[in-house]
Amino acid sequence: MARLSPAELRQQMERDLPGALVEAAPLRVSQPPAHGPQPGPLVTDDILVAPARIVEAALYLRDTHGYAYLSDIAVVDYLIEGLFELVYRFYHPEGGGAVVLKTRVPRDEPRVPSLTPHWPGANFHEREALDLYGIIFDGHPYPRRIYMWDEFEGWPMRKDFPKQGDKYIGEEE
Amino acid sequence: MLKTEELQINIGPQHPSTHGVFRMLVTVDGETIVDLKPVFGYLHRNHEQLAEQNTYLQNMPYTDRLDYFNSMANNHAYAMAVEKLAGIEVPERAEYIRVLMVELTRILNHAGALGFMINDMGMWQTQLAFGMREREKILDLFESASGARLMCNYFRFGGVARDLPDNFIPRLKELLTALPAFVDELERLLRENEILMQRAEGIGILPKELALSYSVTGPVLRGSGIPYDVRKAEPYSVYDRFDFDVPVGSVGDVYDRFLVRIEEMRQSCRILEQVIEQLPDAKGGHINPKARQSIRPPVGDAYARIESPKGELGFYLVSDGSQKPYRYKVRSPSFINLTPLGDMCRGYKVADVVVILGSIDIVMGEVDR
């Protein structure tokens, strides 16, 4: 079966999942320097999905187009823009390039429906995102920290997490 | 039927079979596993956060420490991701040297992994010594090329750190003539041993559909009968020029995963022979002379993946235009391959857990990051 090009796939998703796809606004990654060359914004040509529809979009990719291998879920903290971006990466088991779905959630309320009940391979990816970034996955069957211990406070990979000091070690002393 | 009570026990964090610090929270009914939950993080050092504080090149030796068995493969994936991000070209000869190193890594990883797996089955030390003996020979080659045996730090953006020494190819040829006998020997150890067969056949079955939905990769996925190999599925480097097969299992048990690894060692030898053949005609030097090492990639994101010996190893990088990566994410195969461990162990005996874990082949440095 011939694989669809990214543009064709986007068209089909717009047709089959009306309202799920969002226009991807360019993101400012970091504060521009006072002088010197100015870095531009981050522009993506991957498919941006509304957070509430991400499970639907992922299952649509799997069941309709056969992208049955979920490779990775990465989280990026865009502090200046005040949002987290989740990057889901799907592959076809017969080979070929990735289809990337991205979704953006506000930093003050990072909530995404969990993919794990439908797709068990998302389990550890989501627990890692919960542990390091504090993303809340609604409906996850076992939402516990995966690397840090359960009593740990804070989300270590967030950009505003203090990188020095021992705030979290022996706080009473 | 005797009424029994379920009991929760901990295997690990300190247990010889876990090859690191790894805990399994096991619920048993007598000797039978009812539930198993992996618990890790004992070796967590927030690798990704540390990498965000380093420049791109400073991270190169740091990737060695992820999966310390396969430092060359980690280097390759990271170098590919940065090259994609910054748009650096790699000369042909460098690509061949890279493939050569990664395929040697695959052989040494599988030799070690199978040695450890049979070790866990209770056949102490003998075959592990065989595996380590071959590994030493490959490590000697690594040392002659990169100066280090384990933490090679050999790859650079746009190529490799230095060209192969003069006697490298003759020594490699010598190694390749001896390797098939070693692989056969290792295979015979399991195939002709009744006790080991009983502990491997039909144990830890991971069916095809489950393997795919659990996102496992590498020999675990192929052992379950899905011929997915990144080298074939999305060829990178110069892998599309080589003739090799992707071995698959049929049942998805420990035995199949063992056979897949054995066959992969043979296929790696095949690739190495083709590399030796094609290397003299390859254009360019060992590194792209225009490639800078202290780079500031343009703003953007990139993901590159390779077929590491343990599965799909990928790096996701986001650049903000500065010298340091804004985001550095490792998609580590050992970590994700542990997802189905509970399902693979359910219904088997406590003693089988150790063997099943050995057959997944994990390295805690990569699991915990």
Contacts between the chains, C-beta under 8 A, distances in Angstrom:
chain1	res1	chain2	res2	distance
A	29	B	299	5.8
A	29	B	318	7.0
A	29	B	319	7.7
A	29	B	320	3.8
A	29	B	321	7.4
A	29	B	326	5.6
A	30	B	320	4.1
A	30	B	321	7.6
A	30	B	322	7.0
A	30	B	326	6.6
A	37	B	321	7.9
A	39	B	298	7.5
A	39	B	299	4.9
A	39	B	320	6.2
A	39	B	321	2.9
A	39	B	322	7.6
A	40	B	298	7.7
A	40	B	299	5.5
A	40	B	321	7.8
A	41	B	299	6.8
A	42	B	299	5.1
A	42	B	300	6.2
A	42	B	301	7.0
A	42	B	318	7.3
A	42	B	320	7.9
A	43	B	300	7.8
A	44	B	301	7.1
A	68	B	212	5.4
A	68	B	213	7.4
A	69	B	212	6.3
A	69	B	215	6.4
A	69	B	228	7.2
A	70	B	215	5.1
A	71	B	215	6.8
A	71	B	305	7.4
A	71	B	312	6.4
A	71	B	314	6.9
A	71	B	331	6.5
A	72	B	303	7.5
A	72	B	314	6.2
A	72	B	316	6.8
A	72	B	329	7.6
A	72	B	331	4.4
A	74	B	316	4.7
A	74	B	327	7.5
A	74	B	329	4.3
A	74	B	331	7.7
A	75	B	329	8.0
A	76	B	301	7.8
A	76	B	318	5.5
A	76	B	326	7.6
A	76	B	327	4.7
A	77	B	327	7.6
A	87	B	301	7.8
A	87	B	316	6.8
A	89	B	303	6.7
A	91	B	233	7.3
A	91	B	234	7.8
A	93	B	212	6.3
A	93	B	226	6.2
A	93	B	228	5.6
A	94	B	233	7.5
A	95	B	228	7.7
A	95	B	232	6.6
A	95	B	233	3.5
A	95	B	234	6.2
A	96	B	233	6.9
A	96	B	234	6.5
A	97	B	234	6.2
A	98	B	303	7.2
A	100	B	303	8.0
A	119	B	213	6.2
A	120	B	213	5.6
A	120	B	214	5.4
A	120	B	339	6.8
A	120	B	340	7.5
A	121	B	213	5.8
A	121	B	214	4.7
A	121	B	215	3.1
A	121	B	216	7.8
A	121	B	336	7.3
A	121	B	339	6.2
A	122	B	215	7.7
A	123	B	339	5.5
A	124	B	335	6.3
A	124	B	336	6.1
A	124	B	338	7.2
A	124	B	339	5.2
A	125	B	336	7.5
A	132	B	46	7.9
A	132	B	48	7.6
A	142	B	37	7.9
A	145	B	41	7.7
A	146	B	40	7.2
A	146	B	41	6.5
A	147	B	40	7.2
A	147	B	41	3.9
A	147	B	44	4.1
A	147	B	46	8.0
A	147	B	368	6.4
A	147	B	369	7.7
A	148	B	41	6.3
A	148	B	44	7.0
A	149	B	41	7.2
A	156	B	46	5.7
A	156	B	49	6.2
A	157	B	46	7.3
A	157	B	48	6.4
A	157	B	49	5.8
A	163	B	49	7.9
A	163	B	53	7.4
